[in-house]
Amino acid sequence: MNNEINKPPAKTKREVKGVVEPHLVRIISFVIITFSLAACTVLCILAIWQFTESDAVWRAVATFIVVSVATGIFTFVNEKLG
């Protein structure tokens, strides 16, 4: 009996729930952000070598930021409100 009183409470693993399966959402978010980053990198390299306009690079970087923030917010909201 005394042994049971002195035991620390068992830590339970927090189960992450979501409207959409959180693991799937994280994988899709990772793929989207990785693809966007790769595309922006290619455009930046092309702009350095003057194969494309610098205006396209700034638009690509802005698009990358918007897509990254949107997927991050969706992942966060899915896990917190789901």
C-alpha positions in Angstrom: 0.0 0.0 0.0 2.8 2.4 0.9 4.6 1.6 -2.3 1.6 2.7 -4.4 1.4 6.1 -2.7 5.0 7.0 -3.4 4.8 6.2 -7.2 4.8 9.2 -9.5 1.7 9.5 -11.7 2.1 7.6 -15.0 2.8 9.8 -17.9 0.3 9.2 -20.7 1.3 9.9 -24.3 -0.9 12.8 -25.6 -2.9 11.5 -28.5 -3.0 14.0 -31.3 -6.4 14.2 -33.0 -7.5 16.2 -35.9 -10.3 16.7 -38.4 -8.0 15.1 -41.0 -5.4 12.6 -39.8 -2.5 14.7 -38.4 0.2 12.4 -39.6 -1.1 12.6 -43.2 -1.4 16.4 -42.9 2.2 16.7 -41.7 3.5 14.6 -44.6 1.5 16.5 -47.2 2.6 19.8 -45.6 6.2 18.7 -45.7 6.0 17.7 -49.4 4.3 20.9 -50.4 6.8 23.1 -48.6 9.8 21.0 -49.9 8.5 21.3 -53.5 8.0 25.0 -53.1 11.5 25.5 -51.6 13.0 23.4 -54.4 11.2 25.5 -57.1 12.3 28.8 -55.5 15.9 27.6 -55.3 15.9 26.7 -59.0 14.4 30.0 -59.9 17.0 31.9 -57.8 19.8 30.0 -59.5 18.3 30.8 -62.9 18.1 34.4 -62.0 21.7 34.5 -60.8 22.8 33.3 -64.2 20.3 35.7 -65.9 18.2 33.0 -67.5 15.0 34.4 -66.0 13.8 37.8 -64.8 14.4 38.8 -61.2 10.7 39.7 -61.0 9.8 36.0 -61.3 12.1 35.2 -58.4 10.4 37.7 -56.1 7.0 36.4 -57.0 8.2 32.8 -56.4 9.7 33.7 -53.0 6.5 35.5 -52.0 4.4 32.5 -53.2 6.7 30.2 -51.2 6.2 32.3 -48.0 2.4 32.3 -48.5 2.2 28.6 -49.2 4.5 27.7 -46.2 2.5 29.9 -43.8 -0.8 28.5 -45.1 0.2 24.9 -44.7 1.7 25.6 -41.3 -1.5 27.3 -40.1 -3.6 24.5 -41.5 -1.5 21.9 -39.7 -1.7 23.8 -36.4 -5.4 24.3 -36.6 -6.1 20.7 -37.6 -4.2 19.4 -34.6 -5.5 21.9 -32.0 -9.2 22.1 -33.0 -9.6 18.5 -34.4 
